[in-house]
Amino acid sequence: MVQILAYVCFWVCPCAMVTCGCCRSKVKSTITAPEVRWAWFRFLASWCWILSIVQVVWLVLVLLWYGGFAEEGADGPDVDALDAMGAKNAARILYQDEWWRLVTAMLCHAGLQHLIGNLLIQLRLGMVLETLWGPTLWISIYVLTGAFGTICSCVFLPDNLSVGSSGALCGLMGAWVPYICATWNQTLPKDIKLRNGQLILATTSVVLLIPISFMPLTDFAAHMGGLVFGMTLSMAIFAGKLQTRSWRIATRAVGVSSSAALLGVSLWWLLERTAPDKRLLHP
């Protein structure tokens, strides 16, 4: 059982778990002491970890400040508490210019299960992608796709409050596929199987994500908005990794124009065609 738990922890956060004293004998590793220290530093200084800590603290503060769980048996605060702490509220964004909610909605979570589910994806997939892309590109894609997902949620679900980093995580998944394709011919022979496996995993994740996004109590607009914007943004950002000049130019042109069009049309629709229920202004 200890070995099973060790491998589960390793799957979530390998750079930390391979150096854990209780798990060191259970998870095989050949890393040296300097590599251990560097792995810990990179993990603790990563945006994945920092954001995860902020999201945990955010939920704890909401629970402490607004009287704990919504009701007996619930695992999160009530709706009014989430609204006060920065949930997506299209009425407040449009009528009271609270545009900061496009970002704070990513930090709020509806409850413990919601938070833990997102953190598992964020710490595992997010850490891998942050290592590949670098912290600056990673946080840029995370924030931009998450904010765009919130905009889409305001457009398609203007009378619903919503919270969570799912839009940003879907953005990372969406950006992963174009990145793999852009770096396809840069793979060493010994890593070809790993590359192929990553493409299968990324594609499967995207395919499974689509029906999951339309399940009850799921913000399909934030999911799909983040996913699509992540793909177009990734094309614009990683086009330079393509080895053929014509493909680089074409891919970047499509990525930039598509991203600009998506953002422009969504903002226009939000500002000109969206009219949230004003009762959302009065909890």
C-alpha positions as CSV (number, residue, x, y, z in Angstrom):
1,M,0.0,0.0,0.0
2,V,2.8,2.4,0.8
3,Q,4.4,1.8,-2.6
4,I,1.1,2.4,-4.3
5,L,0.6,5.7,-2.4
6,A,4.2,6.7,-3.2
7,Y,3.6,6.2,-6.9
8,V,0.4,8.2,-6.8
9,C,2.3,11.0,-5.1
10,F,5.1,10.7,-7.7
11,W,2.5,10.9,-10.5
12,V,1.2,14.2,-9.0
13,C,4.5,15.7,-8.2
14,P,7.6,13.7,-9.2
15,C,10.2,16.3,-8.5
16,A,9.2,16.5,-4.8
17,M,8.1,12.9,-4.1
18,V,11.3,11.2,-5.3
19,T,13.1,13.1,-2.5
20,C,10.6,12.4,0.2
21,G,12.2,10.4,3.0
22,C,9.2,8.1,3.4
23,C,9.0,7.3,-0.3
24,R,12.6,7.3,-1.4
25,S,12.9,3.5,-1.0
26,K,9.5,3.0,-2.8
27,V,10.1,5.0,-5.9
28,K,13.2,4.2,-7.9
29,S,15.3,7.2,-8.8
30,T,18.9,7.7,-9.8
31,I,19.1,11.5,-9.3
32,T,22.0,12.9,-7.3
33,A,21.9,15.2,-4.3
34,P,22.5,18.4,-6.3
35,E,19.8,17.4,-8.7
36,V,17.4,16.8,-5.7
37,R,18.1,20.3,-4.4
38,W,17.6,21.8,-7.9
39,A,14.4,19.9,-8.4
40,W,13.0,21.1,-5.1
41,F,14.0,24.7,-5.9
42,R,12.4,24.6,-9.4
43,F,9.2,23.1,-7.9
44,L,8.8,25.5,-5.0
45,A,9.6,28.5,-7.3
46,S,7.3,27.4,-10.1
47,W,4.1,29.2,-11.0
48,C,2.3,25.9,-10.7
49,W,3.1,25.6,-7.0
50,I,2.7,29.3,-6.2
51,L,-0.8,29.4,-7.8
52,S,-1.8,26.2,-6.1
53,I,-0.8,27.7,-2.7
54,V,-2.8,30.9,-3.5
55,Q,-5.8,28.9,-4.5
56,V,-5.7,26.8,-1.3
57,V,-5.3,29.9,0.8
58,W,-8.1,31.7,-1.1
59,L,-10.6,28.9,-0.3
60,V,-9.5,28.8,3.4
61,L,-10.0,32.6,3.7
62,V,-13.4,32.4,2.1
63,L,-14.4,29.7,4.6
64,L,-13.0,31.5,7.6
65,W,-14.3,35.0,6.7
66,Y,-17.8,34.0,5.6
67,G,-18.7,31.4,8.3
68,G,-17.5,28.1,7.0
69,F,-19.3,25.6,4.8
70,A,-22.6,26.5,3.2
71,E,-24.6,23.8,4.9
72,E,-24.1,20.5,6.7
73,G,-22.5,18.0,4.3
74,A,-21.3,20.7,1.9
75,D,-17.6,20.9,1.0
76,G,-17.5,24.6,0.1
77,P,-18.8,28.1,1.0
78,D,-22.1,29.5,-0.1
79,V,-22.7,31.4,-3.4
80,D,-22.7,34.9,-1.8
81,A,-19.3,34.2,-0.2
82,L,-17.8,33.2,-3.5
83,D,-19.3,36.3,-5.2
84,A,-17.8,38.5,-2.5
85,M,-14.4,36.9,-3.0
86,G,-14.2,37.4,-6.8
87,A,-16.3,34.8,-8.6
88,K,-17.3,35.4,-12.2
89,N,-20.3,37.7,-12.1
90,A,-21.1,39.2,-15.4
91,A,-23.4,41.8,-13.9
92,R,-20.7,43.2,-11.6
93,I,-18.2,43.1,-14.5
94,L,-20.4,45.0,-16.9
95,Y,-22.4,47.3,-14.6
96,Q,-19.7,48.0,-11.9
97,D,-16.6,47.6,-14.0
98,E,-15.2,44.8,-11.8
99,W,-12.9,43.5,-14.6
100,W,-10.5,42.0,-12.1
101,R,-13.0,39.2,-11.7
102,L,-11.7,37.8,-15.0
103,V,-8.6,36.8,-13.0
104,T,-9.9,36.3,-9.5
105,A,-12.4,33.8,-10.7
106,M,-9.5,31.5,-11.5
107,L,-8.4,31.6,-7.9
108,C,-11.7,30.8,-6.4
109,H,-13.1,27.2,-6.1
110,A,-16.6,26.0,-5.2
111,G,-15.3,23.5,-2.7
112,L,-12.7,21.0,-1.6
113,Q,-13.5,18.4,-4.3
114,H,-13.4,21.1,-7.0
115,L,-10.1,22.5,-5.7
116,I,-8.4,19.1,-5.3
117,G,-9.4,18.0,-8.8
118,N,-8.0,21.1,-10.4
119,L,-4.8,21.0,-8.3
120,L,-4.1,17.4,-9.4
121,I,-4.1,18.5,-13.0
122,Q,-2.3,21.8,-12.4
123,L,0.5,20.2,-10.4
124,R,1.1,17.3,-12.8
125,L,0.4,18.5,-16.3
126,G,1.1,22.1,-15.4
127,M,4.5,21.4,-14.0
128,V,5.5,19.4,-17.1
129,L,4.4,22.2,-19.4
130,E,6.0,24.9,-17.3
131,T,9.3,23.0,-17.5
132,L,9.0,22.7,-21.3
133,W,7.8,26.3,-22.0
134,G,9.5,28.2,-19.2
135,P,7.7,30.1,-16.4
136,T,7.0,33.3,-18.4
137,L,5.2,31.7,-21.3
138,W,3.4,29.3,-19.0
139,I,1.9,31.9,-16.8
140,S,1.1,34.1,-19.8
141,I,-0.9,31.2,-21.4
142,Y,-2.5,30.3,-18.1
143,V,-3.8,33.8,-17.3
144,L,-4.8,34.7,-20.9
145,T,-6.7,31.5,-21.6
146,G,-8.3,31.6,-18.1
147,A,-9.4,35.2,-18.6
148,F,-10.7,34.5,-22.0
149,G,-12.6,31.5,-20.7
150,T,-14.3,33.8,-18.1
151,I,-15.2,36.2,-20.9
152,C,-16.9,33.3,-22.8
153,S,-18.7,32.3,-19.7
154,C,-20.0,35.9,-19.3
155,V,-21.2,35.8,-22.9
156,F,-22.9,32.3,-22.9
157,L,-23.9,32.1,-19.2
158,P,-24.4,35.7,-18.2
159,D,-26.8,35.0,-15.3
160,N,-24.6,32.2,-13.7
161,L,-21.9,32.7,-11.1
162,S,-18.9,30.5,-11.7
163,V,-15.4,29.9,-10.2
164,G,-12.4,27.7,-10.8
165,S,-9.2,27.5,-12.8
166,S,-10.7,25.0,-15.2
167,G,-10.7,27.5,-18.1
168,A,-7.0,28.1,-17.7
169,L,-6.2,24.3,-17.4
170,C,-8.2,23.7,-20.5
171,G,-6.1,26.4,-22.1
172,L,-2.9,24.6,-21.2
173,M,-4.3,21.4,-22.7
174,G,-5.3,23.2,-25.8
175,A,-1.9,24.8,-26.1
176,W,-0.1,21.4,-25.6
177,V,-1.2,19.9,-28.9
178,P,0.1,22.7,-31.2
179,Y,3.4,22.7,-29.2
180,I,3.9,19.0,-29.8
181,C,3.2,19.4,-33.5
182,A,5.5,22.4,-33.8
183,T,8.4,20.5,-32.1
184,W,7.6,17.2,-33.9
185,N,10.9,17.0,-35.9
186,Q,13.1,18.1,-33.1
187,T,12.7,14.9,-31.2
188,L,15.8,12.7,-30.6
189,P,15.4,9.1,-31.9
190,K,15.4,7.7,-28.3
191,D,12.5,10.0,-27.4
192,I,10.2,9.3,-30.4
193,K,8.0,6.9,-28.5
194,L,7.7,9.4,-25.7
195,R,6.7,12.1,-28.1
196,N,4.1,9.9,-29.8
197,G,2.7,9.0,-26.5
198,Q,2.4,12.6,-25.5
199,L,0.5,13.4,-28.6
200,I,-1.9,10.6,-28.0
201,L,-2.3,11.6,-24.4
202,A,-2.8,15.3,-25.3
203,T,-5.3,14.5,-28.1
204,T,-7.2,12.0,-26.0
205,S,-7.4,14.6,-23.1
206,V,-8.9,17.2,-25.5
207,V,-11.4,14.7,-26.9
208,L,-12.5,13.6,-23.5
209,L,-12.7,17.1,-22.2
210,I,-15.4,18.1,-24.7
211,P,-18.2,15.9,-23.4
212,I,-17.1,16.4,-19.8
213,S,-17.5,20.2,-20.3
214,F,-21.2,19.8,-21.0
215,M,-22.0,17.8,-17.8
216,P,-24.3,19.4,-15.2
217,L,-22.8,22.1,-13.0
218,T,-19.9,22.5,-15.4
219,D,-19.1,25.8,-17.1
220,F,-18.9,24.6,-20.7
221,A,-18.2,28.1,-22.0
222,A,-15.1,28.6,-19.8
223,H,-13.8,25.2,-20.7
224,M,-14.3,25.5,-24.5
225,G,-13.2,29.1,-24.6
226,G,-10.0,28.3,-22.7
227,L,-9.4,25.2,-24.9
228,V,-9.8,27.0,-28.3
229,F,-8.0,30.1,-27.2
230,G,-5.1,28.0,-25.9
231,M,-4.8,26.3,-29.3
232,T,-4.7,29.6,-31.3
233,L,-2.4,31.3,-28.8
234,S,-0.1,28.3,-28.9
235,M,0.1,28.5,-32.7
236,A,1.1,32.1,-32.5
237,I,3.7,31.6,-29.7
238,F,5.3,28.3,-30.8
239,A,5.2,28.8,-34.6
240,G,8.9,29.8,-34.4
241,K,9.8,26.3,-33.5
242,L,8.7,25.0,-36.9
243,Q,11.7,24.2,-39.2
244,T,10.2,25.3,-42.5
245,R,10.0,29.1,-43.0
246,S,6.7,29.1,-44.9
247,W,5.1,26.9,-42.2
248,R,6.4,29.3,-39.5
249,I,4.9,32.3,-41.2
250,A,1.6,30.6,-42.0
251,T,1.1,29.1,-38.6
252,R,1.9,32.3,-36.8
253,A,-0.4,34.3,-39.1
254,V,-3.3,31.9,-38.4
255,G,-2.5,31.9,-34.7
256,V,-2.3,35.7,-34.3
257,S,-5.3,36.4,-36.5
258,S,-7.5,33.7,-34.9
259,S,-6.6,34.8,-31.3
260,A,-7.2,38.5,-32.1
261,A,-10.5,37.6,-33.8
262,L,-11.7,35.4,-30.9
263,L,-10.8,38.1,-28.3
264,G,-12.2,40.9,-30.3
265,V,-15.6,39.3,-31.2
266,S,-16.0,38.0,-27.6
267,L,-15.3,41.4,-26.0
268,W,-17.6,43.1,-28.5
269,W,-20.4,40.6,-27.8
270,L,-19.9,41.0,-24.1
271,L,-19.9,44.8,-24.1
272,E,-22.6,45.3,-26.8
273,R,-24.9,42.3,-26.7
274,T,-24.8,40.9,-23.2
275,A,-27.3,42.0,-20.6
276,P,-26.9,40.1,-17.3
277,D,-29.7,40.0,-14.8
278,K,-29.2,43.0,-12.5
279,R,-30.4,41.0,-9.5
280,L,-26.9,39.5,-9.5
281,L,-25.8,42.9,-8.1
282,H,-27.8,42.3,-4.9
283,P,-26.8,39.0,-3.2
